[in-house]
Amino acid sequence: MTGQQPPPADLGHAGSVVDKAIEYMTGQNIAPLAIASALLGAAVSLLSRSIPDEHVVQILNNAIDSVRAGELHEAK
């Protein structure tokens, strides 16, 4: 995966749908860890059907690096 591509035009819509799904699941008293795990599993599955496995690994490694660097806590 070289170079940056612009985000998909429907990214905002997809994000809104996911936000509503999270809101619904939270309202159903589903634990945050269960929600996050289900979303992550579904996202990885979707990615694996859309791009080569090595690209999925690169994306996951980038996410791991962000967690280790504390970047997620900075965004709060």
C-alpha positions in Angstrom: 0.0 0.0 0.0 2.0 2.9 -1.2 0.8 6.5 -1.5 -2.3 8.0 0.1 -5.6 7.7 -1.6 -8.5 10.1 -0.8 -11.1 8.8 1.5 -14.2 7.2 -0.1 -17.0 9.6 -0.9 -19.4 7.7 1.3 -17.1 7.4 4.3 -19.2 10.0 6.3 -22.4 8.0 5.7 -20.7 4.8 6.7 -19.4 6.4 9.8 -22.8 7.7 10.7 -24.3 4.2 10.3 -21.7 2.7 12.5 -22.2 5.4 15.2 -25.9 4.6 15.2 -25.2 0.9 15.5 -22.9 1.6 18.5 -25.6 3.8 20.1 -28.2 1.1 19.6 -26.0 -1.7 21.1 -25.0 0.5 24.0 -28.8 1.1 24.6 -29.2 -2.7 24.6 -26.6 -2.8 27.5 -24.1 -4.7 25.3 -20.6 -4.3 26.9 -18.3 -1.9 25.2 -15.6 -4.6 24.8 -18.1 -6.9 23.1 -19.2 -4.0 20.8 -15.6 -3.1 19.9 -14.6 -6.7 19.4 -17.5 -7.4 17.1 -16.8 -4.2 15.1 -13.1 -5.0 14.8 -13.8 -8.6 13.7 -16.3 -7.4 11.1 -13.9 -4.8 9.8 -11.0 -7.2 9.5 -13.3 -9.7 7.7 -14.5 -7.0 5.3 -10.9 -5.8 4.6 -9.7 -9.4 4.0 -12.4 -9.7 1.3 -11.4 -6.4 -0.3 -7.6 -6.3 -0.2 -4.7 -8.7 0.0 -3.8 -10.2 3.4 -0.5 -8.4 3.5 -2.3 -5.1 3.3 -4.6 -6.1 6.1 -1.5 -7.0 8.2 0.0 -3.5 7.4 -3.2 -1.8 8.5 -3.3 -3.8 11.8 0.4 -3.1 12.4 -0.3 0.6 11.9 -3.1 0.4 14.5 -0.9 -1.5 16.9 1.8 1.1 16.5 -0.8 3.9 17.2 -1.9 2.1 20.4 1.7 1.6 21.6 2.5 5.2 20.9 -0.5 6.4 23.0 -2.1 8.1 20.1 -5.6 6.8 20.9 -5.4 8.4 24.4 -4.3 11.7 22.9 -7.5 11.8 20.7 -9.8 11.7 23.7 
